[in-house]
Amino acid sequence: MEDLAEYHGPISKSQVEEILNEAGRDGSYLIRDSMSAAGSYCICVLCAGWIYTYRVFKRKDGLWTIEVAPGMKERLFRKLSNLIDAFKIPDQGISVPLLYPVNKPKQ
């Protein structure tokens, strides 16, 4: 996970809001650690001034999946980068495509 530039680690929801609102474009997104589900991650994406959060899991078999809208079929991916690429396309079960990665600042 750490090799993805858009992965910000264990940041708070308020930090996510600040970062994505500063980015200011619908489709701006980042990845953070989930605060409520240990070992899971969240993809947070900006859409019309709102931050939408989607939990991402790495299953025991090593495949990645994401929570999407009810009625959408679960999709499995070998790599997290493949999952992100799939959700750059409109109408995949999330509010807005993942268009603009917001990278973690270099320290």
ZADO-1210 file (C-alpha; in nm, 4 decimals, padded with zeros to 6 digits):
<atoms>
<atom x="00.0000" y="00.0000" z="00.0000" code="MET" pos="1"/>
<atom x="00.2798" y="00.2405" z="00.0900" code="GLU" pos="2"/>
<atom x="00.4033" y="00.2397" z="-00.2716" code="ASP" pos="3"/>
<atom x="00.0890" y="00.4238" z="-00.3880" code="LEU" pos="4"/>
<atom x="00.1483" y="00.8007" z="-00.3885" code="ALA" pos="5"/>
<atom x="-00.2198" y="00.8668" z="-00.3061" code="GLU" pos="6"/>
<atom x="-00.1975" y="00.6601" z="00.0148" code="TYR" pos="7"/>
<atom x="-00.1942" y="00.8956" z="00.3156" code="HIS" pos="8"/>
<atom x="-00.1831" y="00.6403" z="00.5995" code="GLY" pos="9"/>
<atom x="-00.3752" y="00.6880" z="00.9253" code="PRO" pos="10"/>
<atom x="-00.5244" y="01.0345" z="00.8766" code="ILE" pos="11"/>
<atom x="-00.8510" y="01.1574" z="01.0285" code="SER" pos="12"/>
<atom x="-01.1752" y="01.2347" z="00.8470" code="LYS" pos="13"/>
<atom x="-01.1230" y="01.6057" z="00.9121" code="SER" pos="14"/>
<atom x="-00.7766" y="01.5863" z="00.7523" code="GLN" pos="15"/>
<atom x="-00.9323" y="01.4099" z="00.4510" code="VAL" pos="16"/>
<atom x="-01.1909" y="01.6868" z="00.4183" code="GLU" pos="17"/>
<atom x="-00.9228" y="01.9554" z="00.4337" code="GLU" pos="18"/>
<atom x="-00.6998" y="01.7836" z="00.1757" code="ILE" pos="19"/>
<atom x="-00.9771" y="01.7033" z="-00.0736" code="LEU" pos="20"/>
<atom x="-01.1530" y="02.0382" z="-00.0387" code="ASN" pos="21"/>
<atom x="-00.8191" y="02.2064" z="-00.1055" code="GLU" pos="22"/>
<atom x="-00.7830" y="01.9924" z="-00.4206" code="ALA" pos="23"/>
<atom x="-01.1273" y="02.1243" z="-00.5150" code="GLY" pos="24"/>
<atom x="-01.2120" y="01.9088" z="-00.8186" code="ARG" pos="25"/>
<atom x="-01.4838" y="01.6453" z="-00.8357" code="ASP" pos="26"/>
<atom x="-01.3096" y="01.3118" z="-00.8702" code="GLY" pos="27"/>
<atom x="-01.0143" y="01.4089" z="-00.6493" code="SER" pos="28"/>
<atom x="-00.9370" y="01.1119" z="-00.4254" code="TYR" pos="29"/>
<atom x="-00.6967" y="00.9700" z="-00.1718" code="LEU" pos="30"/>
<atom x="-00.6559" y="00.6470" z="00.0215" code="ILE" pos="31"/>
<atom x="-00.6288" y="00.6282" z="00.4003" code="ARG" pos="32"/>
<atom x="-00.6377" y="00.3655" z="00.6726" code="ASP" pos="33"/>
<atom x="-00.9871" y="00.2811" z="00.7964" code="SER" pos="34"/>
<atom x="-01.0388" y="00.4061" z="01.1508" code="MET" pos="35"/>
<atom x="-01.3319" y="00.1714" z="01.2198" code="SER" pos="36"/>
<atom x="-01.2202" y="-00.1542" z="01.0544" code="ALA" pos="37"/>
<atom x="-00.8649" y="-00.2577" z="01.1385" code="ALA" pos="38"/>
<atom x="-00.6672" y="-00.3800" z="00.8393" code="GLY" pos="39"/>
<atom x="-00.8984" y="-00.2107" z="00.5900" code="SER" pos="40"/>
<atom x="-00.8535" y="00.1044" z="00.3900" code="TYR" pos="41"/>
<atom x="-01.0807" y="00.3777" z="00.2611" code="CYS" pos="42"/>
<atom x="-01.0907" y="00.5502" z="-00.0727" code="ILE" pos="43"/>
<atom x="-01.2227" y="00.9010" z="-00.0153" code="CYS" pos="44"/>
<atom x="-01.3437" y="01.0979" z="-00.3169" code="VAL" pos="45"/>
<atom x="-01.4744" y="01.4533" z="-00.3593" code="LEU" pos="46"/>
<atom x="-01.8087" y="01.4990" z="-00.5385" code="CYS" pos="47"/>
<atom x="-02.0136" y="01.8226" z="-00.5419" code="ALA" pos="48"/>
<atom x="-01.8566" y="01.9458" z="-00.2177" code="GLY" pos="49"/>
<atom x="-01.9133" y="01.6173" z="-00.0335" code="TRP" pos="50"/>
<atom x="-01.6574" y="01.3534" z="00.0615" code="ILE" pos="51"/>
<atom x="-01.7688" y="00.9979" z="-00.0152" code="TYR" pos="52"/>
<atom x="-01.5840" y="00.7150" z="00.1556" code="THR" pos="53"/>
<atom x="-01.5650" y="00.3581" z="00.0268" code="TYR" pos="54"/>
<atom x="-01.4094" y="00.0828" z="00.2330" code="ARG" pos="55"/>
<atom x="-01.1513" y="-00.1307" z="00.0549" code="VAL" pos="56"/>
<atom x="-01.0583" y="-00.4781" z="00.1764" code="PHE" pos="57"/>
<atom x="-00.7829" y="-00.7226" z="00.1012" code="LYS" pos="58"/>
<atom x="-00.9445" y="-01.0635" z="00.1379" code="ARG" pos="59"/>
<atom x="-00.7768" y="-01.3692" z="00.2893" code="LYS" pos="60"/>
<atom x="-00.7146" y="-01.5041" z="-00.0622" code="ASP" pos="61"/>
<atom x="-00.5149" y="-01.1881" z="-00.1403" code="GLY" pos="62"/>
<atom x="-00.7726" y="-01.0294" z="-00.3721" code="LEU" pos="63"/>
<atom x="-00.8934" y="-00.6710" z="-00.3290" code="TRP" pos="64"/>
<atom x="-01.2575" y="-00.5578" z="-00.3245" code="THR" pos="65"/>
<atom x="-01.4483" y="-00.2354" z="-00.2537" code="ILE" pos="66"/>
<atom x="-01.7889" y="-00.1578" z="-00.1040" code="GLU" pos="67"/>
<atom x="-02.0131" y="-00.0184" z="-00.3767" code="VAL" pos="68"/>
<atom x="-02.3784" y="00.0773" z="-00.4173" code="ALA" pos="69"/>
<atom x="-02.6396" y="-00.1867" z="-00.3284" code="PRO" pos="70"/>
<atom x="-02.7220" y="-00.4111" z="-00.6216" code="GLY" pos="71"/>
<atom x="-02.3791" y="-00.3791" z="-00.7811" code="MET" pos="72"/>
<atom x="-02.1888" y="-00.7041" z="-00.8252" code="LYS" pos="73"/>
<atom x="-01.8779" y="-00.7509" z="-00.6113" code="GLU" pos="74"/>
<atom x="-01.5630" y="-00.7251" z="-00.8192" code="ARG" pos="75"/>
<atom x="-01.2275" y="-00.8727" z="-00.7264" code="LEU" pos="76"/>
<atom x="-00.8832" y="-00.7452" z="-00.8214" code="PHE" pos="77"/>
<atom x="-00.5333" y="-00.8922" z="-00.7908" code="ARG" pos="78"/>
<atom x="-00.3795" y="-00.5498" z="-00.7194" code="LYS" pos="79"/>
<atom x="-00.5146" y="-00.2369" z="-00.5564" code="LEU" pos="80"/>
<atom x="-00.3887" y="-00.0363" z="-00.8548" code="SER" pos="81"/>
<atom x="-00.6153" y="-00.2467" z="-01.0816" code="ASN" pos="82"/>
<atom x="-00.9138" y="-00.1672" z="-00.8557" code="LEU" pos="83"/>
<atom x="-00.8361" y="00.2042" z="-00.8770" code="ILE" pos="84"/>
<atom x="-00.8046" y="00.1862" z="-01.2565" code="ASP" pos="85"/>
<atom x="-01.1443" y="00.0135" z="-01.2812" code="ALA" pos="86"/>
<atom x="-01.3113" y="00.2880" z="-01.0775" code="PHE" pos="87"/>
<atom x="-01.1723" y="00.5638" z="-01.2995" code="LYS" pos="88"/>
<atom x="-01.4555" y="00.4673" z="-01.5363" code="ILE" pos="89"/>
<atom x="-01.8025" y="00.6223" z="-01.4738" code="PRO" pos="90"/>
<atom x="-02.0995" y="00.4210" z="-01.3419" code="ASP" pos="91"/>
<atom x="-01.9068" y="00.1569" z="-01.1489" code="GLN" pos="92"/>
<atom x="-02.1077" y="00.1877" z="-00.8259" code="GLY" pos="93"/>
<atom x="-01.9392" y="00.4889" z="-00.6649" code="ILE" pos="94"/>
<atom x="-02.0503" y="00.8520" z="-00.6653" code="SER" pos="95"/>
<atom x="-01.7925" y="00.9830" z="-00.9131" code="VAL" pos="96"/>
<atom x="-01.4993" y="00.8266" z="-01.0996" code="PRO" pos="97"/>
<atom x="-01.1554" y="00.8366" z="-00.9365" code="LEU" pos="98"/>
<atom x="-01.0024" y="01.0996" z="-01.1632" code="LEU" pos="99"/>
<atom x="-00.7453" y="01.3021" z="-00.9728" code="TYR" pos="100"/>
<atom x="-00.5192" y="01.1291" z="-00.7208" code="PRO" pos="101"/>
<atom x="-00.4145" y="01.3577" z="-00.4373" code="VAL" pos="102"/>
<atom x="-00.0684" y="01.2423" z="-00.3459" code="ASN" pos="103"/>
<atom x="00.0703" y="01.2475" z="00.0063" code="LYS" pos="104"/>
<atom x="00.3236" y="01.5284" z="00.0411" code="PRO" pos="105"/>
<atom x="00.6841" y="01.4115" z="00.0472" code="LYS" pos="106"/>
<atom x="00.8485" y="01.4609" z="00.3833" code="GLN" pos="107"/>
</atoms>
